[in-house]
Amino acid sequence: MQQKKIDEQINKKIQEISLGGGQDKVDRQHGLGKLTARERIEILMDPDSFEEMDAFVEHRCQNFGMQKKVFPGDGLIVGHGTINGRLVFVYSQDFTIIGGSLGEMHAQKINKVQDLALKLKAPIIGINDSGGARIQEGVDSLKGYGEIFQRNVDASGVIPQITVIMGPCAGGAVYSPALTDFIFMVDQTSYMYLTGPDVVKTATHEDVTHEQLGGAQTHMTKSGVSDYVAENDIECLQMVRKLFDFLPSSNVAGLPIYKTHDPADRIEMSLETLVPEDKAKPYDMKQLIEKVVDEGDFFEIKEGFAKNIIVGFARFEGRPVGVVANQPLNIAGCLDIDSSVKAARFIRFCDAFGIPIVTFIDVPGFLPGTDQEHKGIIKHGAKLLYAYAEATVPKISLIVRKAYGGAYIVMNSKHLRGDVNLSWSNTEIAVMGAKGAAQILYKGHDASAGGKDEWIGEYEEKFATPLVAASRGYLDDIIKPHRTRWRICKYLSMLENKKIDKPWKKHDNLPL
């Protein structure tokens, strides 16, 4: 009889836990266009693969009447399961239970799956939907955030960490997502900020909405904090699954390889006319990427931020690669502060997890101007240079139209230990464009007799071709555009077992 009574108590508790904060609060969550914490896990994970842990955990707070209240699972669901058959750990905050607020036991549940993920070398995905620190628990809540942050740092570069913002994320809570590798947000229903609109108004007298201050579009287009913005919860979770398929489980695991029916030696004749004959006319670099990768499948990261550079994941012969490319459609593909930082962080992620890097180059230089100089383009541009120089994964680059000056060096040149450096035939590789160079070289000379055009032509003939760089060994080959995919596939295969031994150091000193 005693065992039967215990079983009844356990079953009753399981039923209470499964109901979350109650049907009225679930209805309210749905009314906001949001899924519940459990529904999100069901969509994210493979069917019937999720195993919950610590479902019976409850808070221990004795202050402000909390001793009279019980919150199922302390407002958090944690556990493990699979995505396309691969192990992953997950936690999902339940806004229907005390606003998903973080207290001592809530944090300990997150810490447990963080520790397990690191121990077992498996990725971790956090779904944030929380009112923030639980005020009733005071410093214990702050302690909880700090211990989450420490584990984020310990896991960085060891296992992939993905954060999905699906509701509010404010105050100190924003720093855990910021420490992870990728942040997904949902348009109109998720937001992140350190201080809310009311505090901003008190401090600065600015009237600003939640959306304007820290909504998904703000963090995609202005701050660059968000990596992907979805229209709703379902799309967001499906895109997380798609990203997951490109990533290895850890820094010591092999890359996930998928079968492809796209021939490695596929000819793409449309590339012969992709670049306009008019050198000042823009074109869409994404077309090149989509035409050469497997099945045209390219997963872009930070699509709405620093649009002058493109970063994202694709596959060649089923193997994941990180793609970096200048985008001539935006400020002619110039490098600036935002694009340098965006690309540098992406490159460092790829290098940490053994993902080869393929770079497509059409860059006229760094963006000039007092605004860029005063905001530190020297230091921030150096981050991109540093990221390419320290990366030891296979590095392949292709110059598509032009590569000038310092930007030529920075964009994975042979001088930064690029493994394979290629060029199409009608490209320009020089200190600067022929017109600017002629103005400097022949400054003070009389150009009234038509000599200016001759000077420009002379410079183009001597330096503005890939032949000079190739003759020095700075380019490994000059290739036909339609053979681009085949050549990249062959070189990636050649570089598959690349290894570099680097001098011992405690850590580097990246120009932050």
Beta strands, then each sheet from edge to edge (+ up, - down):
strand 1: 51-53
strand 2: 76-83
strand 3: 86-93
strand 4: 124-128
strand 5: 161-165
strand 6: 168-170
strand 7: 182-186
strand 8: 191-193
strand 9: 228-230
strand 10: 299-301
strand 11: 309-316
strand 12: 319-326
strand 13: 357-363
strand 14: 395-404
strand 15: 420-424
strand 16: 428-430
strand 17: 477-479
sheet 1: 1+ 2- 3+ 4+ 5+ 7+ 9+
sheet 2: 6+ 8+
sheet 3: 10+ 11- 12+ 13+ 14+ 15+ 17+
sheet 4: 10+ 11- 12+ 13+ 14+ 16+
end
